Amino acid sequence: MYWVILIHVIMSWLINFQVLNLHQQFVAQIWYGLNRILEPIYGPLRRILPDTRPLDLAPLVAFLIVISLQAYILPVIFGFA
């Protein structure tokens, strides 16, 4: 999930800076596929987070949650610590 969120964030920057174009079928398929995968994660976070209209903080919070799960919680659960 770490890589999926990272790819989604980088791709959103490239689309906003018009390096990638959603009119290209391959780019659009990847973009909409990533959105369908990540929207169930981002949606609840967007409802909790304050509205910062130009910036979407949901990917950052999701990224931090994935990193903290990977670094702190999973090793404790599975006895790696």
PDB file of N, CA, C and O in Angstrom, chain B, residues numbered from 101:
ATOM      1  N   MET B 101       0.816  -1.192   0.000  1.00  0.00           N
ATOM      2  CA  MET B 101       0.000   0.000   0.000  1.00  0.00           C
ATOM      3  C   MET B 101       0.862   1.259   0.000  1.00  0.00           C
ATOM      4  O   MET B 101       0.477   2.303  -0.527  1.00  0.00           O
ATOM      5  N   TYR B 102       2.046   1.126   0.611  1.00  0.00           N
ATOM      6  CA  TYR B 102       3.002   2.236   0.644  1.00  0.00           C
ATOM      7  C   TYR B 102       3.291   2.742  -0.771  1.00  0.00           C
ATOM      8  O   TYR B 102       3.231   3.943  -1.036  1.00  0.00           O
ATOM      9  N   TRP B 103       3.603   1.813  -1.670  1.00  0.00           N
ATOM     10  CA  TRP B 103       3.960   2.187  -3.037  1.00  0.00           C
ATOM     11  C   TRP B 103       2.761   2.696  -3.826  1.00  0.00           C
ATOM     12  O   TRP B 103       2.909   3.586  -4.663  1.00  0.00           O
ATOM     13  N   VAL B 104       1.597   2.156  -3.576  1.00  0.00           N
ATOM     14  CA  VAL B 104       0.395   2.586  -4.301  1.00  0.00           C
ATOM     15  C   VAL B 104       0.081   4.046  -3.961  1.00  0.00           C
ATOM     16  O   VAL B 104      -0.224   4.840  -4.851  1.00  0.00           O
ATOM     17  N   ILE B 105       0.155   4.395  -2.677  1.00  0.00           N
ATOM     18  CA  ILE B 105      -0.100   5.780  -2.274  1.00  0.00           C
ATOM     19  C   ILE B 105       0.966   6.704  -2.841  1.00  0.00           C
ATOM     20  O   ILE B 105       0.650   7.791  -3.325  1.00  0.00           O
ATOM     21  N   LEU B 106       2.222   6.285  -2.787  1.00  0.00           N
ATOM     22  CA  LEU B 106       3.306   7.105  -3.314  1.00  0.00           C
ATOM     23  C   LEU B 106       3.152   7.340  -4.817  1.00  0.00           C
ATOM     24  O   LEU B 106       3.339   8.461  -5.291  1.00  0.00           O
ATOM     25  N   ILE B 107       2.814   6.300  -5.559  1.00  0.00           N
ATOM     26  CA  ILE B 107       2.594   6.450  -7.001  1.00  0.00           C
ATOM     27  C   ILE B 107       1.408   7.370  -7.272  1.00  0.00           C
ATOM     28  O   ILE B 107       1.460   8.185  -8.193  1.00  0.00           O
ATOM     29  N   HIS B 108       0.356   7.253  -6.494  1.00  0.00           N
ATOM     30  CA  HIS B 108      -0.827   8.106  -6.673  1.00  0.00           C
ATOM     31  C   HIS B 108      -0.488   9.576  -6.434  1.00  0.00           C
ATOM     32  O   HIS B 108      -0.921  10.442  -7.194  1.00  0.00           O
ATOM     33  N   VAL B 109       0.280   9.859  -5.390  1.00  0.00           N
ATOM     34  CA  VAL B 109       0.658  11.244  -5.081  1.00  0.00           C
ATOM     35  C   VAL B 109       1.538  11.814  -6.187  1.00  0.00           C
ATOM     36  O   VAL B 109       1.303  12.930  -6.650  1.00  0.00           O
ATOM     37  N   ILE B 110       2.539  11.066  -6.610  1.00  0.00           N
ATOM     38  CA  ILE B 110       3.432  11.547  -7.671  1.00  0.00           C
ATOM     39  C   ILE B 110       2.667  11.737  -8.969  1.00  0.00           C
ATOM     40  O   ILE B 110       2.887  12.713  -9.686  1.00  0.00           O
ATOM     41  N   MET B 111       1.777  10.817  -9.271  1.00  0.00           N
ATOM     42  CA  MET B 111       0.992  10.928 -10.496  1.00  0.00           C
ATOM     43  C   MET B 111       0.066  12.145 -10.440  1.00  0.00           C
ATOM     44  O   MET B 111      -0.139  12.810 -11.456  1.00  0.00           O
ATOM     45  N   SER B 112      -0.493  12.443  -9.271  1.00  0.00           N
ATOM     46  CA  SER B 112      -1.354  13.623  -9.159  1.00  0.00           C
ATOM     47  C   SER B 112      -0.565  14.901  -9.394  1.00  0.00           C
ATOM     48  O   SER B 112      -1.075  15.840 -10.005  1.00  0.00           O
ATOM     49  N   TRP B 113       0.685  14.946  -8.910  1.00  0.00           N
ATOM     50  CA  TRP B 113       1.535  16.114  -9.183  1.00  0.00           C
ATOM     51  C   TRP B 113       1.804  16.236 -10.676  1.00  0.00           C
ATOM     52  O   TRP B 113       1.710  17.326 -11.239  1.00  0.00           O
ATOM     53  N   LEU B 114       2.138  15.120 -11.318  1.00  0.00           N
ATOM     54  CA  LEU B 114       2.441  15.161 -12.751  1.00  0.00           C
ATOM     55  C   LEU B 114       1.230  15.564 -13.579  1.00  0.00           C
ATOM     56  O   LEU B 114       1.374  16.238 -14.599  1.00  0.00           O
ATOM     57  N   ILE B 115       0.048  15.162 -13.155  1.00  0.00           N
ATOM     58  CA  ILE B 115      -1.170  15.557 -13.863  1.00  0.00           C
ATOM     59  C   ILE B 115      -1.445  17.042 -13.644  1.00  0.00           C
ATOM     60  O   ILE B 115      -1.798  17.751 -14.586  1.00  0.00           O
ATOM     61  N   ASN B 116      -1.284  17.518 -12.409  1.00  0.00           N
ATOM     62  CA  ASN B 116      -1.541  18.935 -12.122  1.00  0.00           C
ATOM     63  C   ASN B 116      -0.543  19.858 -12.802  1.00  0.00           C
ATOM     64  O   ASN B 116      -0.903  20.972 -13.182  1.00  0.00           O
ATOM     65  N   PHE B 117       0.697  19.425 -12.963  1.00  0.00           N
ATOM     66  CA  PHE B 117       1.696  20.232 -13.660  1.00  0.00           C
ATOM     67  C   PHE B 117       1.718  19.962 -15.156  1.00  0.00           C
ATOM     68  O   PHE B 117       2.619  20.416 -15.862  1.00  0.00           O
ATOM     69  N   GLN B 118       0.729  19.224 -15.638  1.00  0.00           N
ATOM     70  CA  GLN B 118       0.493  18.937 -17.045  1.00  0.00           C
ATOM     71  C   GLN B 118       1.666  18.219 -17.719  1.00  0.00           C
ATOM     72  O   GLN B 118       1.933  18.414 -18.905  1.00  0.00           O
ATOM     73  N   VAL B 119       2.356  17.389 -16.941  1.00  0.00           N
ATOM     74  CA  VAL B 119       3.367  16.513 -17.515  1.00  0.00           C
ATOM     75  C   VAL B 119       2.674  15.278 -18.081  1.00  0.00           C
ATOM     76  O   VAL B 119       3.038  14.785 -19.149  1.00  0.00           O
ATOM     77  N   LEU B 120       1.669  14.783 -17.353  1.00  0.00           N
ATOM     78  CA  LEU B 120       0.829  13.690 -17.825  1.00  0.00           C
ATOM     79  C   LEU B 120      -0.528  14.251 -18.207  1.00  0.00           C
ATOM     80  O   LEU B 120      -0.991  15.244 -17.645  1.00  0.00           O
ATOM     81  N   ASN B 121      -1.156  13.598 -19.173  1.00  0.00           N
ATOM     82  CA  ASN B 121      -2.429  14.061 -19.684  1.00  0.00           C
ATOM     83  C   ASN B 121      -3.463  12.948 -19.529  1.00  0.00           C
ATOM     84  O   ASN B 121      -3.238  11.822 -19.972  1.00  0.00           O
ATOM     85  N   LEU B 122      -4.592  13.262 -18.902  1.00  0.00           N
ATOM     86  CA  LEU B 122      -5.639  12.260 -18.707  1.00  0.00           C
ATOM     87  C   LEU B 122      -6.372  11.909 -20.001  1.00  0.00           C
ATOM     88  O   LEU B 122      -7.186  10.986 -20.017  1.00  0.00           O
ATOM     89  N   HIS B 123      -6.095  12.631 -21.077  1.00  0.00           N
ATOM     90  CA  HIS B 123      -6.694  12.280 -22.368  1.00  0.00           C
ATOM     91  C   HIS B 123      -5.995  11.084 -22.999  1.00  0.00           C
ATOM     92  O   HIS B 123      -6.517  10.483 -23.938  1.00  0.00           O
ATOM     93  N   GLN B 124      -4.815  10.734 -22.489  1.00  0.00           N
ATOM     94  CA  GLN B 124      -4.144   9.519 -22.942  1.00  0.00           C
ATOM     95  C   GLN B 124      -4.785   8.343 -22.217  1.00  0.00           C
ATOM     96  O   GLN B 124      -4.900   8.345 -20.992  1.00  0.00           O
ATOM     97  N   GLN B 125      -5.196   7.354 -22.971  1.00  0.00           N
ATOM     98  CA  GLN B 125      -5.980   6.255 -22.421  1.00  0.00           C
ATOM     99  C   GLN B 125      -5.216   5.488 -21.336  1.00  0.00           C
ATOM    100  O   GLN B 125      -5.797   5.146 -20.306  1.00  0.00           O
ATOM    101  N   PHE B 126      -3.943   5.215 -21.548  1.00  0.00           N
ATOM    102  CA  PHE B 126      -3.155   4.455 -20.577  1.00  0.00           C
ATOM    103  C   PHE B 126      -3.028   5.212 -19.253  1.00  0.00           C
ATOM    104  O   PHE B 126      -3.181   4.629 -18.180  1.00  0.00           O
ATOM    105  N   VAL B 127      -2.749   6.506 -19.336  1.00  0.00           N
ATOM    106  CA  VAL B 127      -2.623   7.334 -18.129  1.00  0.00           C
ATOM    107  C   VAL B 127      -3.958   7.400 -17.403  1.00  0.00           C
ATOM    108  O   VAL B 127      -4.000   7.292 -16.177  1.00  0.00           O
ATOM    109  N   ALA B 128      -5.044   7.574 -18.136  1.00  0.00           N
ATOM    110  CA  ALA B 128      -6.368   7.655 -17.532  1.00  0.00           C
ATOM    111  C   ALA B 128      -6.743   6.349 -16.843  1.00  0.00           C
ATOM    112  O   ALA B 128      -7.326   6.370 -15.759  1.00  0.00           O
ATOM    113  N   GLN B 129      -6.417   5.219 -17.454  1.00  0.00           N
ATOM    114  CA  GLN B 129      -6.739   3.925 -16.833  1.00  0.00           C
ATOM    115  C   GLN B 129      -5.981   3.731 -15.524  1.00  0.00           C
ATOM    116  O   GLN B 129      -6.553   3.272 -14.536  1.00  0.00           O
ATOM    117  N   ILE B 130      -4.712   4.075 -15.516  1.00  0.00           N
ATOM    118  CA  ILE B 130      -3.935   3.954 -14.278  1.00  0.00           C
ATOM    119  C   ILE B 130      -4.485   4.891 -13.215  1.00  0.00           C
ATOM    120  O   ILE B 130      -4.656   4.499 -12.061  1.00  0.00           O
ATOM    121  N   TRP B 131      -4.762   6.132 -13.606  1.00  0.00           N
ATOM    122  CA  TRP B 131      -5.259   7.139 -12.654  1.00  0.00           C
ATOM    123  C   TRP B 131      -6.597   6.720 -12.044  1.00  0.00           C
ATOM    124  O   TRP B 131      -6.761   6.771 -10.825  1.00  0.00           O
ATOM    125  N   TYR B 132      -7.539   6.315 -12.865  1.00  0.00           N
ATOM    126  CA  TYR B 132      -8.850   5.939 -12.340  1.00  0.00           C
ATOM    127  C   TYR B 132      -8.790   4.630 -11.563  1.00  0.00           C
ATOM    128  O   TYR B 132      -9.557   4.437 -10.619  1.00  0.00           O
ATOM    129  N   GLY B 133      -7.894   3.734 -11.945  1.00  0.00           N
ATOM    130  CA  GLY B 133      -7.707   2.506 -11.172  1.00  0.00           C
ATOM    131  C   GLY B 133      -7.154   2.789  -9.786  1.00  0.00           C
ATOM    132  O   GLY B 133      -7.624   2.225  -8.798  1.00  0.00           O
ATOM    133  N   LEU B 134      -6.150   3.669  -9.712  1.00  0.00           N
ATOM    134  CA  LEU B 134      -5.602   4.056  -8.410  1.00  0.00           C
ATOM    135  C   LEU B 134      -6.653   4.759  -7.555  1.00  0.00           C
ATOM    136  O   LEU B 134      -6.733   4.532  -6.348  1.00  0.00           O
ATOM    137  N   ASN B 135      -7.450   5.608  -8.181  1.00  0.00           N
ATOM    138  CA  ASN B 135      -8.513   6.298  -7.434  1.00  0.00           C
ATOM    139  C   ASN B 135      -9.529   5.313  -6.868  1.00  0.00           C
ATOM    140  O   ASN B 135      -9.997   5.483  -5.743  1.00  0.00           O
ATOM    141  N   ARG B 136      -9.870   4.291  -7.637  1.00  0.00           N
ATOM    142  CA  ARG B 136     -10.837   3.295  -7.156  1.00  0.00           C
ATOM    143  C   ARG B 136     -10.271   2.466  -6.013  1.00  0.00           C
ATOM    144  O   ARG B 136     -11.007   2.055  -5.116  1.00  0.00           O
ATOM    145  N   ILE B 137      -8.957   2.217  -6.043  1.00  0.00           N
ATOM    146  CA  ILE B 137      -8.320   1.470  -4.963  1.00  0.00           C
ATOM    147  C   ILE B 137      -8.222   2.303  -3.701  1.00  0.00           C
ATOM    148  O   ILE B 137      -8.459   1.799  -2.603  1.00  0.00           O
ATOM    149  N   LEU B 138      -7.874   3.576  -3.844  1.00  0.00           N
ATOM    150  CA  LEU B 138      -7.560   4.406  -2.687  1.00  0.00           C
ATOM    151  C   LEU B 138      -8.740   5.192  -2.124  1.00  0.00           C
ATOM    152  O   LEU B 138      -8.663   5.661  -0.989  1.00  0.00           O
ATOM    153  N   GLU B 139      -9.805   5.348  -2.858  1.00  0.00           N
ATOM    154  CA  GLU B 139     -10.941   6.126  -2.360  1.00  0.00           C
ATOM    155  C   GLU B 139     -11.559   5.550  -1.091  1.00  0.00           C
ATOM    156  O   GLU B 139     -11.969   6.332  -0.234  1.00  0.00           O
ATOM    157  N   PRO B 140     -11.653   4.218  -0.914  1.00  0.00           N
ATOM    158  CA  PRO B 140     -12.171   3.708   0.365  1.00  0.00           C
ATOM    159  C   PRO B 140     -11.282   4.075   1.556  1.00  0.00           C
ATOM    160  O   PRO B 140     -11.755   4.098   2.692  1.00  0.00           O
ATOM    161  N   ILE B 141     -10.016   4.357   1.311  1.00  0.00           N
ATOM    162  CA  ILE B 141      -9.124   4.792   2.388  1.00  0.00           C
ATOM    163  C   ILE B 141      -9.214   6.302   2.566  1.00  0.00           C
ATOM    164  O   ILE B 141      -9.311   6.790   3.692  1.00  0.00           O
ATOM    165  N   TYR B 142      -9.184   7.043   1.465  1.00  0.00           N
ATOM    166  CA  TYR B 142      -9.182   8.502   1.528  1.00  0.00           C
ATOM    167  C   TYR B 142     -10.524   9.072   1.981  1.00  0.00           C
ATOM    168  O   TYR B 142     -10.554  10.084   2.681  1.00  0.00           O
ATOM    169  N   GLY B 143     -11.623   8.447   1.596  1.00  0.00           N
ATOM    170  CA  GLY B 143     -12.955   8.978   1.907  1.00  0.00           C
ATOM    171  C   GLY B 143     -13.189   9.209   3.393  1.00  0.00           C
ATOM    172  O   GLY B 143     -13.532  10.325   3.782  1.00  0.00           O
ATOM    173  N   PRO B 144     -13.016   8.192   4.239  1.00  0.00           N
ATOM    174  CA  PRO B 144     -13.211   8.416   5.676  1.00  0.00           C
ATOM    175  C   PRO B 144     -12.222   9.427   6.261  1.00  0.00           C
ATOM    176  O   PRO B 144     -12.569  10.181   7.170  1.00  0.00           O
ATOM    177  N   LEU B 145     -11.004   9.442   5.745  1.00  0.00           N
ATOM    178  CA  LEU B 145     -10.026  10.421   6.238  1.00  0.00           C
ATOM    179  C   LEU B 145     -10.440  11.838   5.875  1.00  0.00           C
ATOM    180  O   LEU B 145     -10.264  12.759   6.673  1.00  0.00           O
ATOM    181  N   ARG B 146     -10.987  12.022   4.682  1.00  0.00           N
ATOM    182  CA  ARG B 146     -11.434  13.366   4.265  1.00  0.00           C
ATOM    183  C   ARG B 146     -12.587  13.868   5.120  1.00  0.00           C
ATOM    184  O   ARG B 146     -12.720  15.072   5.343  1.00  0.00           O
ATOM    185  N   ARG B 147     -13.423  12.950   5.601  1.00  0.00           N
ATOM    186  CA  ARG B 147     -14.531  13.363   6.476  1.00  0.00           C
ATOM    187  C   ARG B 147     -14.034  13.792   7.850  1.00  0.00           C
ATOM    188  O   ARG B 147     -14.651  14.638   8.496  1.00  0.00           O
ATOM    189  N   ILE B 148     -12.919  13.213   8.302  1.00  0.00           N
ATOM    190  CA  ILE B 148     -12.368  13.536   9.619  1.00  0.00           C
ATOM    191  C   ILE B 148     -11.509  14.798   9.574  1.00  0.00           C
ATOM    192  O   ILE B 148     -11.570  15.629  10.480  1.00  0.00           O
ATOM    193  N   LEU B 149     -10.714  14.937   8.523  1.00  0.00           N
ATOM    194  CA  LEU B 149      -9.762  16.044   8.426  1.00  0.00           C
ATOM    195  C   LEU B 149     -10.465  17.359   8.135  1.00  0.00           C
ATOM    196  O   LEU B 149     -11.536  17.370   7.529  1.00  0.00           O
ATOM    197  N   PRO B 150      -9.861  18.488   8.570  1.00  0.00           N
ATOM    198  CA  PRO B 150     -10.441  19.790   8.227  1.00  0.00           C
ATOM    199  C   PRO B 150     -10.329  20.056   6.728  1.00  0.00           C
ATOM    200  O   PRO B 150      -9.469  19.501   6.043  1.00  0.00           O
ATOM    201  N   ASP B 151     -11.209  20.907   6.243  1.00  0.00           N
ATOM    202  CA  ASP B 151     -11.246  21.223   4.815  1.00  0.00           C
ATOM    203  C   ASP B 151     -10.130  22.212   4.482  1.00  0.00           C
ATOM    204  O   ASP B 151     -10.208  23.389   4.836  1.00  0.00           O
ATOM    205  N   THR B 152      -9.112  21.736   3.811  1.00  0.00           N
ATOM    206  CA  THR B 152      -8.047  22.595   3.300  1.00  0.00           C
ATOM    207  C   THR B 152      -8.153  22.539   1.786  1.00  0.00           C
ATOM    208  O   THR B 152      -7.429  21.795   1.125  1.00  0.00           O
ATOM    209  N   ARG B 153      -9.043  23.316   1.262  1.00  0.00           N
ATOM    210  CA  ARG B 153      -9.506  23.207  -0.123  1.00  0.00           C
ATOM    211  C   ARG B 153      -8.403  23.021  -1.163  1.00  0.00           C
ATOM    212  O   ARG B 153      -8.508  22.088  -1.959  1.00  0.00           O
ATOM    213  N   PRO B 154      -7.377  23.822  -1.214  1.00  0.00           N
ATOM    214  CA  PRO B 154      -6.409  23.574  -2.296  1.00  0.00           C
ATOM    215  C   PRO B 154      -5.535  22.343  -2.055  1.00  0.00           C
ATOM    216  O   PRO B 154      -5.001  21.767  -3.003  1.00  0.00           O
ATOM    217  N   LEU B 155      -5.389  21.942  -0.798  1.00  0.00           N
ATOM    218  CA  LEU B 155      -4.546  20.786  -0.486  1.00  0.00           C
ATOM    219  C   LEU B 155      -5.398  19.640   0.037  1.00  0.00           C
ATOM    220  O   LEU B 155      -6.282  19.838   0.870  1.00  0.00           O
ATOM    221  N   ASP B 156      -5.126  18.455  -0.455  1.00  0.00           N
ATOM    222  CA  ASP B 156      -5.790  17.262   0.045  1.00  0.00           C
ATOM    223  C   ASP B 156      -4.823  16.557   0.985  1.00  0.00           C
ATOM    224  O   ASP B 156      -3.813  16.007   0.548  1.00  0.00           O
ATOM    225  N   LEU B 157      -5.133  16.573   2.266  1.00  0.00           N
ATOM    226  CA  LEU B 157      -4.249  15.987   3.265  1.00  0.00           C
ATOM    227  C   LEU B 157      -4.490  14.495   3.484  1.00  0.00           C
ATOM    228  O   LEU B 157      -3.721  13.852   4.198  1.00  0.00           O
ATOM    229  N   ALA B 158      -5.531  13.937   2.893  1.00  0.00           N
ATOM    230  CA  ALA B 158      -5.853  12.523   3.083  1.00  0.00           C
ATOM    231  C   ALA B 158      -4.724  11.599   2.628  1.00  0.00           C
ATOM    232  O   ALA B 158      -4.426  10.639   3.339  1.00  0.00           O
ATOM    233  N   PRO B 159      -4.076  11.837   1.478  1.00  0.00           N
ATOM    234  CA  PRO B 159      -2.962  10.949   1.105  1.00  0.00           C
ATOM    235  C   PRO B 159      -1.806  11.011   2.106  1.00  0.00           C
ATOM    236  O   PRO B 159      -1.184   9.989   2.396  1.00  0.00           O
ATOM    237  N   LEU B 160      -1.518  12.187   2.628  1.00  0.00           N
ATOM    238  CA  LEU B 160      -0.437  12.314   3.601  1.00  0.00           C
ATOM    239  C   LEU B 160      -0.754  11.543   4.874  1.00  0.00           C
ATOM    240  O   LEU B 160       0.104  10.835   5.400  1.00  0.00           O
ATOM    241  N   VAL B 161      -1.974  11.673   5.369  1.00  0.00           N
ATOM    242  CA  VAL B 161      -2.372  10.969   6.585  1.00  0.00           C
ATOM    243  C   VAL B 161      -2.384   9.461   6.342  1.00  0.00           C
ATOM    244  O   VAL B 161      -1.937   8.695   7.196  1.00  0.00           O
ATOM    245  N   ALA B 162      -2.887   9.029   5.191  1.00  0.00           N
ATOM    246  CA  ALA B 162      -2.896   7.600   4.867  1.00  0.00           C
ATOM    247  C   ALA B 162      -1.473   7.067   4.772  1.00  0.00           C
ATOM    248  O   ALA B 162      -1.188   5.962   5.234  1.00  0.00           O
ATOM    249  N   PHE B 163      -0.587   7.845   4.178  1.00  0.00           N
ATOM    250  CA  PHE B 163       0.815   7.459   4.065  1.00  0.00           C
ATOM    251  C   PHE B 163       1.450   7.315   5.450  1.00  0.00           C
ATOM    252  O   PHE B 163       2.180   6.356   5.702  1.00  0.00           O
ATOM    253  N   LEU B 164       1.177   8.251   6.334  1.00  0.00           N
ATOM    254  CA  LEU B 164       1.704   8.182   7.700  1.00  0.00           C
ATOM    255  C   LEU B 164       1.137   6.988   8.465  1.00  0.00           C
ATOM    256  O   LEU B 164       1.847   6.361   9.252  1.00  0.00           O
ATOM    257  N   ILE B 165      -0.119   6.678   8.241  1.00  0.00           N
ATOM    258  CA  ILE B 165      -0.727   5.513   8.899  1.00  0.00           C
ATOM    259  C   ILE B 165      -0.070   4.232   8.411  1.00  0.00           C
ATOM    260  O   ILE B 165       0.237   3.348   9.211  1.00  0.00           O
ATOM    261  N   VAL B 166       0.146   4.125   7.111  1.00  0.00           N
ATOM    262  CA  VAL B 166       0.791   2.924   6.561  1.00  0.00           C
ATOM    263  C   VAL B 166       2.212   2.787   7.105  1.00  0.00           C
ATOM    264  O   VAL B 166       2.629   1.690   7.477  1.00  0.00           O
ATOM    265  N   ILE B 167       2.955   3.888   7.154  1.00  0.00           N
ATOM    266  CA  ILE B 167       4.318   3.841   7.677  1.00  0.00           C
ATOM    267  C   ILE B 167       4.324   3.452   9.147  1.00  0.00           C
ATOM    268  O   ILE B 167       5.151   2.644   9.572  1.00  0.00           O
ATOM    269  N   SER B 168       3.405   4.021   9.932  1.00  0.00           N
ATOM    270  CA  SER B 168       3.375   3.682  11.362  1.00  0.00           C
ATOM    271  C   SER B 168       2.943   2.234  11.575  1.00  0.00           C
ATOM    272  O   SER B 168       3.465   1.564  12.465  1.00  0.00           O
ATOM    273  N   LEU B 169       2.011   1.747  10.784  1.00  0.00           N
ATOM    274  CA  LEU B 169       1.636   0.334  10.873  1.00  0.00           C
ATOM    275  C   LEU B 169       2.822  -0.564  10.559  1.00  0.00           C
ATOM    276  O   LEU B 169       3.073  -1.556  11.242  1.00  0.00           O
ATOM    277  N   GLN B 170       3.536  -0.194   9.518  1.00  0.00           N
ATOM    278  CA  GLN B 170       4.667  -1.006   9.086  1.00  0.00           C
ATOM    279  C   GLN B 170       5.809  -0.958  10.107  1.00  0.00           C
ATOM    280  O   GLN B 170       6.475  -1.968  10.332  1.00  0.00           O
ATOM    281  N   ALA B 171       6.037   0.178  10.710  1.00  0.00           N
ATOM    282  CA  ALA B 171       7.206   0.336  11.569  1.00  0.00           C
ATOM    283  C   ALA B 171       6.953  -0.037  13.028  1.00  0.00           C
ATOM    284  O   ALA B 171       7.850  -0.551  13.696  1.00  0.00           O
ATOM    285  N   TYR B 172       5.746   0.214  13.529  1.00  0.00           N
ATOM    286  CA  TYR B 172       5.527   0.073  14.966  1.00  0.00           C
ATOM    287  C   TYR B 172       4.531  -1.019  15.350  1.00  0.00           C
ATOM    288  O   TYR B 172       4.796  -1.819  16.247  1.00  0.00           O
ATOM    289  N   ILE B 173       3.418  -1.051  14.688  1.00  0.00           N
ATOM    290  CA  ILE B 173       2.343  -1.930  15.134  1.00  0.00           C
ATOM    291  C   ILE B 173       2.540  -3.366  14.655  1.00  0.00           C
ATOM    292  O   ILE B 173       2.403  -4.294  15.452  1.00  0.00           O
ATOM    293  N   LEU B 174       2.854  -3.576  13.386  1.00  0.00           N
ATOM    294  CA  LEU B 174       3.019  -4.932  12.874  1.00  0.00           C
ATOM    295  C   LEU B 174       4.163  -5.695  13.546  1.00  0.00           C
ATOM    296  O   LEU B 174       3.998  -6.882  13.825  1.00  0.00           O
ATOM    297  N   PRO B 175       5.311  -5.074  13.817  1.00  0.00           N
ATOM    298  CA  PRO B 175       6.350  -5.820  14.537  1.00  0.00           C
ATOM    299  C   PRO B 175       5.919  -6.244  15.944  1.00  0.00           C
ATOM    300  O   PRO B 175       6.318  -7.306  16.421  1.00  0.00           O
ATOM    301  N   VAL B 176       5.122  -5.434  16.596  1.00  0.00           N
ATOM    302  CA  VAL B 176       4.653  -5.794  17.947  1.00  0.00           C
ATOM    303  C   VAL B 176       3.655  -6.957  17.868  1.00  0.00           C
ATOM    304  O   VAL B 176       3.690  -7.869  18.693  1.00  0.00           O
ATOM    305  N   ILE B 177       2.780  -6.913  16.881  1.00  0.00           N
ATOM    306  CA  ILE B 177       1.764  -7.961  16.746  1.00  0.00           C
ATOM    307  C   ILE B 177       2.410  -9.303  16.393  1.00  0.00           C
ATOM    308  O   ILE B 177       2.056 -10.339  16.954  1.00  0.00           O
ATOM    309  N   PHE B 178       3.348  -9.270  15.470  1.00  0.00           N
ATOM    310  CA  PHE B 178       3.945 -10.511  14.999  1.00  0.00           C
ATOM    311  C   PHE B 178       5.233 -10.875  15.730  1.00  0.00           C
ATOM    312  O   PHE B 178       5.887 -11.852  15.365  1.00  0.00           O
ATOM    313  N   GLY B 179       5.609 -10.115  16.750  1.00  0.00           N
ATOM    314  CA  GLY B 179       6.731 -10.454  17.596  1.00  0.00           C
ATOM    315  C   GLY B 179       8.095 -10.198  16.995  1.00  0.00           C
ATOM    316  O   GLY B 179       9.059 -10.880  17.344  1.00  0.00           O
ATOM    317  N   PHE B 180       8.200  -9.231  16.100  1.00  0.00           N
ATOM    318  CA  PHE B 180       9.490  -8.910  15.493  1.00  0.00           C
ATOM    319  C   PHE B 180      10.283  -7.913  16.322  1.00  0.00           C
ATOM    320  O   PHE B 180      11.465  -7.698  16.054  1.00  0.00           O
ATOM    321  N   ALA B 181       9.664  -7.300  17.320  1.00  0.00           N
ATOM    322  CA  ALA B 181      10.345  -6.243  18.072  1.00  0.00           C
ATOM    323  C   ALA B 181      11.224  -6.793  19.168  1.00  0.00           C
ATOM    324  O   ALA B 181      11.863  -6.027  19.889  1.00  0.00           O
TER     325      ALA B 181
END
